[in-house]
Amino acid sequence: GADAVHPGYGFLSENPDFASAVSGSGLVWVGPTPESMRAMALKVEAKRIAADAGVPLVPGAELAADLGEDELLSRGEQVGYPVLVKGSAGGGGKGMRVVRSAADLAEAVAGARREAQASFGDPTVFLERYLERSRHVEVQVFGDEHGHVVHLFERECSIQRRHQKIVEESPSPGATAATLEAMYSAAVSLASAIGYV
């Protein structure tokens, strides 16, 4: 007798095919649209969308599959060391490597590609500047079917082990009001850009 499905968190809540199946069966899907999920699923594409929405990003570089070693080293220099090699698909710290010098970049990229392929079926990786002692703060967003998007403040996710969150805390105990306002604005801009519901 149900007329709606809320999929919980993780797993099926991030599966656009499941969301499509629920909607296609005549039920109400309580969550982001399949299109929104697909837009943000691959980090390389998500970064392009974020940049177009005016979201500030750390320096980074996309890496084509057939990129030669000289060009790879040039990209590493452009981003600036230390760099983080990241898999475009998936998450949970899989396909990630911190590289502190050019001498280690090619091997790290090859290893990250293998791990990303094995874990997510997609070997695509990219580079981002690695920020030492950075904080991981996320902004919660909410959008309705009428085009309204609001933020629901932030959560601090800096306590991690192997790039996996262990504790989430709200509000963030160390972020300044000015930083938070800029983050809220960027999050709402990005969610609006993908038609987030």
Secondary structure, DSSP 8 states (H G I E B T S, - for coil): ---EE---SSGGGG-HHHHHHHHHTT-EE-S--HHHHHHHHSHHHHHHHHHHTT-----EEE--TT--HHHHHHHHHHH-SSEEEEESS--TTTT-EEE-SGGGHHHHHHHHHHHHHHHHS---EEEEE--TT---EEEEEEE-TTS-EEEEEEEEEEEEETTEEEEEESS-SS--HHHHHHHHHHHHHHHHHTT--
